[in-house]
């Protein structure tokens, strides 16, 4: 009896995982043999077969006018604008589904004793003013040459957020033309 309960506990997550993996395959174009009446040999077809989850798939594929698509977890305009705005900095991590971009430390050529780091968080699938949050960090060298955290003006992060929002609006307007 214990063995069968254990098997049921494992079977449910395995079935869920299998259905999720199969639904992911739904977006791929399948090529499969078809045979119509009167054909002596099967032909290859590139037609997309409907999923067992319906034409919208398991989670429903929707596309809105605010830049949120099925292939990205956050607003596409904010995502692209964020990458464009901080393109001069080395990116350590970028997660399009979670909406986080983390840069490595960057030194401006004219100030070798200061360096900056930026974390961008995209918080929404719609293009909104509060849809992006920037965390900006600054370090400077002390007398011994070690890097120490330096207080930064909060307006710098707000200015960076505004630059991202401005670029996102530009991208949205360009996409509507």
N, C-alpha and C positions, 0 to 999 in steps of 0.2 A: 504494500500500500504506500509506503514512504517513497519507494522508487517511482511510482506512477505520479505522485504529486510533484516530485522533483522534475520529472519529464515534462509535465504540463507547465511548470514555471519556466522552463527553458524553451518550450515550444512557442509560447506566446511572443516573447521578444524576438525569437528567430523568425517567426512569421511576419512580424511588423517590419523587421529589418529587410527581409526579402521583398516585401511589398514596396518599401521605400526605394530599394535598389532597382526594382523593376520599373517603378514610376520614373526614375531618373533616366532610364533607357528610352522612355517615351519621347524625349525631345530629339533623339537621333533619327536621321532619315534611314529608313530600312529599305534594303533592296531584297526582294523576295520573288520567287517564281510564281507566275500566275498562268492560268489556262482558261481561255474563254471558249465558248461553244464553237465547235468547228476547227479549233486549233489542234494540230497534230502534236506539237511540242510546246512545252511551257515557255513563256516569255518572261524576261526580267522586268520588274516594275519598280519605279522609284516613288510610288504613291505611299503616302504616310498612312499606316493603319491606325485606327482609333484605339486608344488605350482602354483597358477594362475599367478605368476610372472616369471615362467620358472624355469629351473633346477638350475640357479644361484641365485634365490631369488630376492628380491627387490633391494638390493644394490650390488649384485654380490659378491659371496664368493670367494676370491682368497687366495692362499697360496704361498708366495714367499720363496726363499731360504735364505733370510736374517733374518728369525725368526719372521716375522710378520704373525700372524695367524688371523683367523676370530674371535677368542674369546678374543682378547686383542687389544687395540687401538694403542699400540706402539711396538717397536721391542722387541720380547720376550727374546732375549739373553741379551740385555741391562737391561731389567726389572729384570730378574732373577739375573744378576750380581750385580745390584744395591742393591737388597735385601740381597744377600749373603755378600756383602762388608760391609754393615752397620748393619748386623744382631745382633751385640752386643749392639746396641742402641735401646731403646724403641721406637716403631713406633706409632706415633699419628694418621697419616692418610696415606693411600695408595690408589691411584686411577689409576688402570691399563689402563683405557681408556684415561684419560687425561695425564697420564705419570708423575704423581707427587708422591713423597714419602716425608713425613715430619716426622721428629723424634721429640721426646721430649728432654728436656735437659738431658745430660748424664755427670756424674762426673767420672773421672778416679779414681780408688782406691788410686793411689799414689799421686794424687794432689787434695785434698778435697776442695781447695779454687778456683778451676777452673771448669767450665762446658762448654760443647759444644752442639751445635744443628746443624743438617744437613738438608738441603732441596735438594732433587735430582729432576731434571726435565729431562725427556727423550723427546727429541724434534723431533724424526723422527721414521719412521717405518723401516728404513734400518739401518744396523750396520755400522755406520760411526763415525769417530773420533769426529766430532762436533755434534753428536747425543745425547750427555749427557752434562748437565750443573749442577754443584754443587755449592750451596751457603752454606758457613760454617760460623757459628757464635760462638763467645766465650764470656764468662762472667767471671769475677773474683770478689772476695769479697773486698769491701773497708774497711776502718778502723772501720766503724760502723757495719760491717757484712752484708751489703746489696749487692745484686748482681748488678754490673755495666758492661756495654759493654766494651770489650777490643778489641783493634785493632789486627787483625790477619794477618799473612803473606799470601798473595794471592797464593803463591806456595803450601800452604796446600790444598786448594780447587783443584788446578790443579793436585796435587799428588793423591787426592781422585778420581778425574775423570779418571786419568790414571790407577788406580787400578781397577776401574769398567770396563774400556775398556779391560784391560788385562784379567779379569775374563770372560767377554763376548766372547772374542776370544777363550778362553779355552772351554767354553760351546759350541760354534759353532763347533769347531774342534771335540769335543766329540760326537756331534750329527751326524756328517758325517761319523763316523766309523761304 
